[in-house]
Amino acid sequence: MSVSQRVKSEEQFTRAMRVIPGGVNSPARAFGAVGGHPVVIDRGEGQYLYDIDGNRYIDLVGSWGPHILGHLHPRVMPRIEEALKKGTSFGAPTLVETELAELVADLVPCVEKVRMVNSGTEAGMSVIRLARGYTGRDKIIKFAGCYHGHVDSLLVQAGSGALTLGTPSSPGVPQGCTADTLVLEYNDIEQLKETFVQLGDQIAAVILEPVVGNMGVVLPEPGFLETVREVCTQHGSVFIMDEVMTGFRVALGGAQQRFDIAPDICMLGKVIGGGMPVGAYGGKAEIMDVISPVGSVYQAGTLSGNPIAMASGIATLECLRETDPYAELESKTRRLTQGLGAAAAKAGLPHTLAECGSMFTLFFNPEKVTSYAISAKNDTARFGRYFQGMLDRGIYLPCSQFEANFTSVMLTDDDIDHVIQAASEVLQEIG
Ligand SMILES: *Cc1c(COP(=O)(O)O)cnc(C)c1O
């Protein structure tokens, strides 16, 4: 299945660069960190992507998280087609909005009420405003290496895209916007406790990824999430879990279910839309009722709750609930990571692996990655060579060392063997 040539991709990407900044609509897709130009995709099918030259790739990106069911799932596509026949948008209440909200409230432990938006970024900006409005406080604690969308106040040491490009915070964000954002080290329990001792009564919210996916996969150390829960309860601060990546991914009820720790509010995205643009935030009714029109914290959206997107989300979540693929997906993923680990060890390459459910990262770093400070030491040049070698062998990986790989239910044992075989060759070559 090796990739012969990408002539059309080159041509068409060059064309795109004339009219789209960098040729991409999101910098995470650019190949700046790995060299060369992105592959231009024609279509997806199950666990595969096909580029416009007709090459096939095993997809370990899944549109950066949404496609836990793979592409064109037979349970999802008919629901989208059915919804399309009724019209694309009404800007008025529909049945499907309530259906998806009920599903989310049913599946995600902390959610009593939920508001739909169009992206994870929108969910991020909304929860920050909500937490501030609810508590009457301004300060937000975030953790280095966590990404919560390109929200001004949260674009400080923000992981993945920003990390990859070496711009931890962005020009164009006025200092005033981030003046109330405190950035702490992920997994540093003592630093968190000290910060609350000093500033507890000023802190509106703590926001975090319960399993980080945006500095590569980084798991919470034992006691870390528990401590966040504890200090937030003690000081009346809102605990926000950003489950845009982990929601319906690391367990049906997300990381809050997997680790059995309930936040006050959570953000959702990616899987919730099954590939359509959906974000959401939800949690305790008492807090959610502070948003307009019940309360006075304003948040709105012309296309929010879009019926086509809702249909895609409903079909995806219903399929996940009925088929409960999580245990099998996790053991498949483990077989894959064990194979990658063995291949890296055989090639004599310093590495560590991190995984949670169906997300994982092979770090070119000898040290266990528990924080941004450690992830910053990854050998990104070696990753670039690994990425290119895998791409040439028909394996589509995230184009950055600081992104999570995602597996889907469609991945077969043969696919996994193929990925491991390709990695064995590539890792030998780049050793
Ligand atoms: C992807 C992501 C976001 C942003 O979502 P968009 O839909 O890209 O705006 C926010 N938080 C986390 C944890 C993410 O992985």
PDBQT file of the ligand as one rigid body, heavy atoms in Angstrom, charges set to zero:
ROOT
HETATM    1  C1  LIG A 501     -10.092  20.782  19.479  1.00  0.00    +0.000 C 
HETATM    2  C2  LIG A 501     -10.159  21.307  20.856  1.00  0.00    +0.000 A 
HETATM    3  C3  LIG A 501     -10.757  22.549  21.148  1.00  0.00    +0.000 A 
HETATM    4  C4  LIG A 501     -11.217  23.487  20.073  1.00  0.00    +0.000 C 
HETATM    5  O1  LIG A 501     -12.263  22.992  19.328  1.00  0.00    +0.000 OA
HETATM    6  P1  LIG A 501     -12.534  23.612  17.852  1.00  0.00    +0.000 P 
HETATM    7  O2  LIG A 501     -13.777  22.925  17.422  1.00  0.00    +0.000 OA
HETATM    8  O3  LIG A 501     -11.319  23.288  17.043  1.00  0.00    +0.000 OA
HETATM    9  O4  LIG A 501     -12.697  25.081  18.030  1.00  0.00    +0.000 OA
HETATM   10  C5  LIG A 501     -10.878  22.914  22.461  1.00  0.00    +0.000 A 
HETATM   11  N1  LIG A 501     -10.439  22.116  23.457  1.00  0.00    +0.000 NA
HETATM   12  C6  LIG A 501      -9.852  20.929  23.221  1.00  0.00    +0.000 A 
HETATM   13  C7  LIG A 501      -9.421  20.074  24.366  1.00  0.00    +0.000 C 
HETATM   14  C8  LIG A 501      -9.669  20.496  21.914  1.00  0.00    +0.000 A 
HETATM   15  O5  LIG A 501      -9.057  19.330  21.689  1.00  0.00    +0.000 OA
ENDROOT
TORSDOF 0
